[in-house]
Amino acid sequence: MNRASRVNKVLLAWSSGKDSAWTLHVLRQQGVHVGAVLTTINESKNRVAMHGVRRALLEAQAEAAGVPLWKIPLPWPCTNDDYESRMAEACRRALGEGFDSVAFGDLFLRDVREYRERQLAGTGLTPIFPIWESPTDRLARDMIAAGVRARITCVDKQAIDAAFAGREFDHRLLADLPPGADPCGEKGEFHTFAYAGPMFRAPLAIESGEFHDAGRFLYVDILPTNGSCASSL
């Protein structure tokens, strides 16, 4: 159930990818106040967990979106207890700062949604899912048509070919995805970094750097075009 119309101040779970960026756009269109975005950071790599995006780019992204960024450091390796403890602390902070809801950009994975609902039960924060069950083929096209620009930062080589790493999220990519792959990568086929779109005041200038093969997953290091720093993938 979409309860975005009944909330006052939302904390948005932010992965740095296109789906969370689109969720920000949808909430703003609904007149909902997104007071901050929250991202988990791999402490040892100083990067967004799973997406592999540099912290500096994450910070530039939040600035372009015009919203405060909450960074939640996670140890590596990270146990489920570690994760839940730090997220519980973030929830307490959110309540103390007047938030009443946490929004997620999930699309159709019922087990993921139910996990989030269980974790927020009893916290005083309401989980909301503004783009839940949006048909992903249409959603992908709507994002592209609205000007969303995103780069694939990680692919699951068991789901799609490694050659998709570093590609743009565009109509050509959608046409090239194999049968069974979700157009939005909702089943974990790929992850993205959003760098332009209606949720940003200005696009971020980026380029693809080195590739890092982590076994099942292939990462591409996204770099700001106006600077460089040593890779830490």
C-alpha positions as a Markdown table, in Angstrom:
| # | Residue | x | y | z |
|---|---|---|---|---|
| 1 | Met | 0.0 | 0.0 | 0.0 |
| 2 | Asn | 1.4 | 3.4 | -0.9 |
| 3 | Arg | 1.0 | 5.7 | 2.1 |
| 4 | Ala | 3.2 | 8.5 | 0.8 |
| 5 | Ser | 0.2 | 10.9 | 0.7 |
| 6 | Arg | -0.3 | 10.5 | 4.5 |
| 7 | Val | 3.2 | 11.3 | 5.7 |
| 8 | Asn | 4.9 | 14.5 | 6.7 |
| 9 | Lys | 8.7 | 13.9 | 6.7 |
| 10 | Val | 10.4 | 11.0 | 5.0 |
| 11 | Leu | 13.8 | 9.4 | 5.2 |
| 12 | Leu | 14.6 | 7.8 | 1.9 |
| 13 | Ala | 16.8 | 4.7 | 1.6 |
| 14 | Trp | 19.3 | 5.7 | -1.0 |
| 15 | Ser | 21.5 | 3.2 | -2.9 |
| 16 | Ser | 22.9 | 5.8 | -5.4 |
| 17 | Gly | 21.1 | 4.0 | -8.1 |
| 18 | Lys | 18.3 | 4.9 | -10.5 |
| 19 | Asp | 15.4 | 3.4 | -8.5 |
| 20 | Ser | 16.1 | 5.4 | -5.3 |
| 21 | Ala | 16.7 | 8.5 | -7.4 |
| 22 | Trp | 13.3 | 8.0 | -9.2 |
| 23 | Thr | 11.7 | 7.4 | -5.8 |
| 24 | Leu | 12.9 | 10.8 | -4.7 |
| 25 | His | 11.4 | 12.3 | -7.8 |
| 26 | Val | 8.0 | 10.6 | -7.3 |
| 27 | Leu | 7.8 | 11.6 | -3.7 |
| 28 | Arg | 8.5 | 15.2 | -4.6 |
| 29 | Gln | 5.9 | 15.1 | -7.3 |
| 30 | Gln | 3.4 | 14.0 | -4.6 |
| 31 | Gly | 4.4 | 16.9 | -2.4 |
| 32 | Val | 6.1 | 14.8 | 0.2 |
| 33 | His | 9.0 | 16.3 | 2.1 |
| 34 | Val | 12.1 | 14.1 | 1.9 |
| 35 | Gly | 14.2 | 15.4 | 4.8 |
| 36 | Ala | 17.2 | 13.2 | 4.2 |
| 37 | Val | 18.6 | 10.2 | 2.3 |
| 38 | Leu | 20.3 | 7.3 | 4.0 |
| 39 | Thr | 23.1 | 5.2 | 2.5 |
| 40 | Thr | 25.1 | 2.3 | 3.9 |
| 41 | Ile | 28.9 | 2.6 | 3.4 |
| 42 | Asn | 31.4 | -0.2 | 3.4 |
| 43 | Glu | 33.9 | 1.2 | 6.0 |
| 44 | Ser | 36.9 | -0.7 | 4.6 |
| 45 | Lys | 36.4 | 0.4 | 1.0 |
| 46 | Asn | 34.7 | 3.8 | 1.7 |
| 47 | Arg | 32.1 | 3.0 | -0.9 |
| 48 | Val | 28.4 | 2.4 | -1.2 |
| 49 | Ala | 27.6 | -1.1 | -0.1 |
| 50 | Met | 26.9 | -3.4 | -3.1 |
| 51 | His | 27.0 | -0.6 | -5.7 |
| 52 | Gly | 30.7 | 0.0 | -5.2 |
| 53 | Val | 30.3 | 3.8 | -5.7 |
| 54 | Arg | 32.9 | 6.1 | -4.2 |
| 55 | Arg | 31.8 | 8.1 | -1.1 |
| 56 | Ala | 32.9 | 11.3 | -2.8 |
| 57 | Leu | 30.5 | 10.7 | -5.7 |
| 58 | Leu | 27.7 | 9.8 | -3.3 |
| 59 | Glu | 28.2 | 13.1 | -1.5 |
| 60 | Ala | 28.2 | 15.0 | -4.8 |
| 61 | Gln | 25.0 | 13.2 | -5.8 |
| 62 | Ala | 23.2 | 14.1 | -2.6 |
| 63 | Glu | 24.3 | 17.7 | -3.0 |
| 64 | Ala | 23.0 | 17.8 | -6.6 |
| 65 | Ala | 19.7 | 16.4 | -5.3 |
| 66 | Gly | 19.6 | 19.1 | -2.7 |
| 67 | Val | 18.9 | 16.7 | 0.2 |
| 68 | Pro | 21.0 | 15.9 | 3.4 |
| 69 | Leu | 22.9 | 12.7 | 3.3 |
| 70 | Trp | 23.1 | 10.3 | 6.2 |
| 71 | Lys | 26.0 | 7.8 | 5.9 |
| 72 | Ile | 25.7 | 4.6 | 7.8 |
| 73 | Pro | 29.2 | 2.9 | 8.1 |
| 74 | Leu | 29.2 | -0.9 | 8.0 |
| 75 | Pro | 32.1 | -3.1 | 9.0 |
| 76 | Trp | 33.5 | -5.6 | 6.5 |
| 77 | Pro | 32.7 | -8.4 | 6.8 |
| 78 | Cys | 29.3 | -7.3 | 8.1 |
| 79 | Thr | 27.0 | -9.6 | 10.0 |
| 80 | Asn | 23.3 | -9.3 | 9.9 |
| 81 | Asp | 23.4 | -8.2 | 13.6 |
| 82 | Asp | 25.9 | -5.4 | 12.7 |
| 83 | Tyr | 23.6 | -4.2 | 10.0 |
| 84 | Glu | 20.4 | -4.3 | 12.0 |
| 85 | Ser | 22.1 | -2.6 | 15.0 |
| 86 | Arg | 23.3 | 0.3 | 13.0 |
| 87 | Met | 20.1 | 0.7 | 11.1 |
| 88 | Ala | 18.2 | 0.7 | 14.5 |
| 89 | Glu | 20.4 | 3.5 | 15.6 |
| 90 | Ala | 19.5 | 5.4 | 12.4 |
| 91 | Cys | 15.8 | 4.9 | 13.1 |
| 92 | Arg | 16.2 | 6.3 | 16.6 |
| 93 | Arg | 17.9 | 9.3 | 15.1 |
| 94 | Ala | 15.1 | 9.7 | 12.6 |
| 95 | Leu | 12.4 | 9.7 | 15.2 |
| 96 | Gly | 14.4 | 12.2 | 17.3 |
| 97 | Glu | 14.6 | 14.5 | 14.2 |
| 98 | Gly | 10.8 | 14.4 | 13.5 |
| 99 | Phe | 10.7 | 11.8 | 10.7 |
| 100 | Asp | 7.6 | 9.7 | 10.6 |
| 101 | Ser | 8.3 | 7.4 | 7.6 |
| 102 | Val | 11.1 | 5.6 | 5.7 |
| 103 | Ala | 10.7 | 5.2 | 1.9 |
| 104 | Phe | 12.2 | 2.5 | -0.2 |
| 105 | Gly | 12.6 | 2.1 | -4.0 |
| 106 | Asp | 11.7 | -1.6 | -4.0 |
| 107 | Leu | 9.7 | -2.8 | -6.9 |
| 108 | Phe | 8.4 | -6.3 | -6.5 |
| 109 | Leu | 10.5 | -8.6 | -4.3 |
| 110 | Arg | 8.0 | -9.5 | -1.6 |
| 111 | Asp | 10.6 | -11.0 | 0.8 |
| 112 | Val | 12.7 | -7.8 | 0.7 |
| 113 | Arg | 9.6 | -5.7 | 1.4 |
| 114 | Glu | 8.5 | -7.9 | 4.3 |
| 115 | Tyr | 12.0 | -7.8 | 5.8 |
| 116 | Arg | 11.9 | -4.0 | 5.8 |
| 117 | Glu | 8.4 | -4.0 | 7.3 |
| 118 | Arg | 9.5 | -6.3 | 10.1 |
| 119 | Gln | 12.6 | -4.2 | 10.9 |
| 120 | Leu | 10.5 | -1.0 | 11.2 |
| 121 | Ala | 7.7 | -2.6 | 13.2 |
| 122 | Gly | 7.5 | -0.9 | 16.6 |
| 123 | Thr | 10.0 | 1.8 | 15.8 |
| 124 | Gly | 7.4 | 4.5 | 15.2 |
| 125 | Leu | 8.4 | 4.8 | 11.6 |
| 126 | Thr | 6.1 | 3.8 | 8.8 |
| 127 | Pro | 7.7 | 2.0 | 5.8 |
| 128 | Ile | 6.4 | 3.3 | 2.4 |
| 129 | Phe | 7.1 | 2.0 | -1.1 |
| 130 | Pro | 6.2 | 4.7 | -3.6 |
| 131 | Ile | 7.0 | 2.8 | -6.8 |
| 132 | Trp | 6.0 | -0.7 | -5.6 |
| 133 | Glu | 4.6 | -3.0 | -8.3 |
| 134 | Ser | 5.2 | -0.4 | -11.1 |
| 135 | Pro | 5.6 | -2.5 | -14.3 |
| 136 | Thr | 9.3 | -2.5 | -14.7 |
| 137 | Asp | 9.4 | -2.4 | -18.5 |
| 138 | Arg | 7.3 | 0.7 | -18.5 |
| 139 | Leu | 9.1 | 2.2 | -15.5 |
| 140 | Ala | 12.5 | 1.8 | -17.2 |
| 141 | Arg | 11.2 | 3.6 | -20.3 |
| 142 | Asp | 9.6 | 6.3 | -18.2 |
| 143 | Met | 12.9 | 7.0 | -16.4 |
| 144 | Ile | 14.8 | 7.3 | -19.6 |
| 145 | Ala | 12.1 | 9.5 | -21.2 |
| 146 | Ala | 12.2 | 11.8 | -18.1 |
| 147 | Gly | 15.9 | 12.3 | -18.5 |
| 148 | Val | 17.3 | 9.9 | -15.9 |
| 149 | Arg | 20.9 | 9.0 | -16.8 |
| 150 | Ala | 22.6 | 6.2 | -15.0 |
| 151 | Arg | 25.7 | 4.0 | -15.5 |
| 152 | Ile | 25.9 | 0.3 | -14.6 |
| 153 | Thr | 28.4 | 0.0 | -11.7 |
| 154 | Cys | 28.1 | -3.7 | -11.0 |
| 155 | Val | 26.8 | -6.8 | -12.8 |
| 156 | Asp | 26.0 | -10.3 | -11.5 |
| 157 | Lys | 27.8 | -12.4 | -14.1 |
| 158 | Gln | 25.5 | -15.4 | -13.3 |
| 159 | Ala | 22.5 | -13.3 | -14.5 |
| 160 | Ile | 23.8 | -11.2 | -17.4 |
| 161 | Asp | 26.9 | -10.9 | -19.5 |
| 162 | Ala | 29.9 | -9.1 | -18.0 |
| 163 | Ala | 30.0 | -6.8 | -21.0 |
| 164 | Phe | 27.0 | -4.9 | -19.5 |
| 165 | Ala | 29.3 | -3.4 | -16.8 |
| 166 | Gly | 29.9 | 0.3 | -17.4 |
| 167 | Arg | 27.1 | 0.6 | -19.9 |
| 168 | Glu | 24.5 | 3.4 | -19.9 |
| 169 | Phe | 21.0 | 2.6 | -18.7 |
| 170 | Asp | 19.3 | 3.5 | -22.0 |
| 171 | His | 16.9 | 2.0 | -24.6 |
| 172 | Arg | 19.8 | 0.2 | -26.3 |
| 173 | Leu | 20.6 | -1.6 | -23.0 |
| 174 | Leu | 17.0 | -2.5 | -22.5 |
| 175 | Ala | 16.9 | -4.1 | -25.9 |
| 176 | Asp | 20.1 | -6.0 | -25.3 |
| 177 | Leu | 19.1 | -7.5 | -22.0 |
| 178 | Pro | 18.6 | -11.3 | -22.2 |
| 179 | Pro | 15.2 | -12.9 | -21.8 |
| 180 | Gly | 14.3 | -13.2 | -18.1 |
| 181 | Ala | 16.4 | -10.3 | -17.0 |
| 182 | Asp | 14.4 | -7.5 | -15.3 |
| 183 | Pro | 14.6 | -4.2 | -17.2 |
| 184 | Cys | 15.3 | -2.4 | -13.9 |
| 185 | Gly | 17.7 | -5.0 | -12.5 |
| 186 | Glu | 15.4 | -5.7 | -9.6 |
| 187 | Lys | 16.5 | -9.3 | -9.2 |
| 188 | Gly | 20.1 | -8.1 | -8.8 |
| 189 | Glu | 21.2 | -8.5 | -12.4 |
| 190 | Phe | 22.9 | -5.1 | -12.2 |
| 191 | His | 23.3 | -2.0 | -10.1 |
| 192 | Thr | 23.6 | 1.6 | -11.3 |
| 193 | Phe | 24.8 | 5.1 | -10.4 |
| 194 | Ala | 22.3 | 7.8 | -11.3 |
| 195 | Tyr | 24.1 | 11.0 | -12.4 |
| 196 | Ala | 21.4 | 13.1 | -14.1 |
| 197 | Gly | 17.6 | 13.5 | -14.1 |
| 198 | Pro | 14.7 | 15.6 | -12.8 |
| 199 | Met | 15.7 | 14.9 | -9.2 |
| 200 | Phe | 19.0 | 16.6 | -9.6 |
| 201 | Arg | 19.7 | 20.4 | -9.9 |
| 202 | Ala | 22.5 | 19.7 | -12.4 |
| 203 | Pro | 24.1 | 16.5 | -13.9 |
| 204 | Leu | 27.3 | 15.1 | -12.5 |
| 205 | Ala | 30.2 | 14.8 | -14.8 |
| 206 | Ile | 31.5 | 11.2 | -14.6 |
| 207 | Glu | 33.5 | 8.6 | -16.5 |
| 208 | Ser | 34.1 | 4.9 | -16.2 |
| 209 | Gly | 37.5 | 3.8 | -14.7 |
| 210 | Glu | 39.0 | 0.4 | -13.9 |
| 211 | Phe | 37.1 | -2.9 | -13.8 |
| 212 | His | 37.3 | -5.1 | -10.7 |
| 213 | Asp | 36.4 | -8.8 | -11.0 |
| 214 | Ala | 35.1 | -10.0 | -7.6 |
| 215 | Gly | 34.1 | -13.5 | -8.7 |
| 216 | Arg | 30.4 | -13.5 | -9.2 |
| 217 | Phe | 30.2 | -9.7 | -9.5 |
| 218 | Leu | 32.1 | -7.4 | -11.9 |
| 219 | Tyr | 32.4 | -3.8 | -10.8 |
| 220 | Val | 33.4 | -0.7 | -12.7 |
| 221 | Asp | 34.9 | 2.2 | -10.9 |
| 222 | Ile | 32.9 | 5.4 | -11.6 |
| 223 | Leu | 35.1 | 8.5 | -11.5 |
| 224 | Pro | 34.4 | 12.3 | -11.5 |
| 225 | Thr | 35.7 | 13.7 | -14.7 |
| 226 | Asn | 37.2 | 16.7 | -12.9 |
| 227 | Gly | 39.4 | 14.7 | -10.6 |
| 228 | Ser | 40.9 | 11.3 | -9.8 |
| 229 | Cys | 42.0 | 9.2 | -6.9 |
| 230 | Ala | 43.4 | 5.8 | -6.3 |
| 231 | Ser | 41.1 | 2.9 | -6.7 |
| 232 | Ser | 40.1 | 1.0 | -3.6 |
| 233 | Leu | 37.8 | -1.6 | -5.0 |
